[in-house]
Amino acid sequence: MSLWPEPAARCQKTQGWFELRGKPSLRSKLSIVVATAKMRLSLVSRYKGQLFIEMLIPIVFASIPIMLGRATGGDAAAANFESNTGTSDYVAYMLIGSVTFMIVSYAFWLVGYWIRFEQETGTLEAIYLTPTSRFWNAAGISLYSAIRSILFGTLSYFVGALIFGINPFRGALLLAGMFILVGLVPLFGMTLLFGALIMKVREANSLVNMMQWGVSLLMGVFFPILVFPPLMRTLALAFPPTWMVNGVRSSLLGVGYFFNEWYLDLAVLWAFMLIAPLLGYAVFRRVERGIKRNEGVGQY
Amino acid sequence: MTTGTRSAPIKRIDGLSALFSSLFAMSRKEFIIMRRYPVEFIASFGQVFAIVAIFTLAMLMFADPSGESAGATGGGVVIYGFVLFLYLSDTLWTIGYNIRREQKQGTLEALYLSPASKFASLVSRVTNTLIWTSLLVVAGIWLMSSMLGKLPIANPALGAFILVFALAGTFGFGFALAAVTLRVKEAGQTLANGLTFVLMILCAFFFPFSALPDTLLAITKLIPLSYAVDAFRSTLMDYPPGFPELAPIEIEIVIVVLFGLLMPIIGYLWYRHSETHVRKNGSLSEY
């Protein structure tokens, strides 16, 4: 008599956690999300030097226009800045923009670059052999990116405020946090669109580099988008990060919402939140299917 | 049965002929690789466009909205500093991080099994930097001119002279980073990143040195590259009031020339020393 039950009986014993006969349960799908995020966080925690530098990057980037502005404007720097942007606190303005730039960069490098990363680490085939949908892997990467960008963005903001001598607790902090959290979802949806392009073109590094700077220009990282010509301004308003960064600045510095009220701007972000991830993932899947039919996703 | 044909005697080359032959072949290889990635080429221009536009618009936010624009001096400070920053950034990555790329591509062992000069492999990447980055520089200058109006371009011969020695010093800096990368391996990426950002502030590529606090300025004055940045843009802007900022131009030119002559030698000697060290302890092939 065998000590081990038959395979079918074994599967029935584990029913409720994972059903071999049917599709994975919601609980198991969510466990994939958590496991993916945990794995990537564990991986990145081994590179403490890199994390430290990433925390300093927004502060360094913010210091460039701050010092350039002080040299350009002299004693009238704050007054000129207020005339052009609606606030004289250019230090906080630049720091907020720079931190948001870091959040956008993380999204492109972590979510948009995700498939390419799996190819480089040799884990892509293993992922495709599992019965899970890529959606849950992408959700796990997005969760990881959100944790990393919010954590380091917050640290950068407070350390930068300490270095530059500004008050980090001014304005409506909770509302600013809300704009960031709501803005992250459509941002990740947008980066999935971009991830589809990377899968097709494969020259990932240069594309991501260009996109992170291009989106930063469009969202007005160091200036209001009102300085753009009308067509470019319209294009900028089609980007969720533009609403995100303006929402944060308006909450903390009072520069003015696009629709004059915070709940109207937040409503636009909610609309993006519903549309962008679905659109991004649909395009991603379509491109993925096309590549699978042709040269194959595993081709490096 | 065919009779064997006598093959032509192999022409052997050695010494400087071998070095230059290797250098030419490796440079040609780098250029061929560069040509295969047109998307990277176009994306580089897009990136330069975005960076120049971001910092120019940021600068304009501090200009008097009713008066004159930030003007040629402000634009000159940014764009000429940006030129040197582009070369520095490319140097740190393509020369300094070079040995890691050879390891990742799997060509390191083949390189060391051949009698070709290993240093030629390092220097050949300079060719790539000179061609590619120079094109990006021209694009950046054109873009900024179109946004701010005509940029000052005075004393072009002296400016070119300073640029040549500044570049030579920068390449020597890259060789030194390559020497360090041989020992620290993947941590070289973090090092290159960190150095880029530290030098971005200390060498004031995008703003005048007068904007730096006194404590940082004291450190800035110890870095020869700072004098190269100051001399280069002050010369091309025809020495507006307050420029150059760190020292008189004659002293700055001497510093830049010494930097350009000595840094490549120091970087090369350091690289050879590190290479010998990692070959002796067997860590050269460790990934």
Interface residues (C-beta under 8 A of the other chain):
Chain A: Y47 G49 Q50 I53 L56 I57 V60 S63 I64 P65 M67 L68 G69 R70 A71 T72 G73 A76 A77 N80 F81 S83 N84 T85 Y90 M94 V201 E203 N205 S206 L207 N209 M210 W213 G214 S216 L217 V221 F222 F223 V227
Chain B: Y37 V39 E40 A43 S44 G46 Q47 A50 I51 A53 I54 F55 L57 A58 M59 L60 M61 F62 A63 D64 P65 A70 G74 V77 V78 A187 Q189 T190 N193 G194 F197 M200 I201 A204 F206 F207 P208 S210 A211 L212
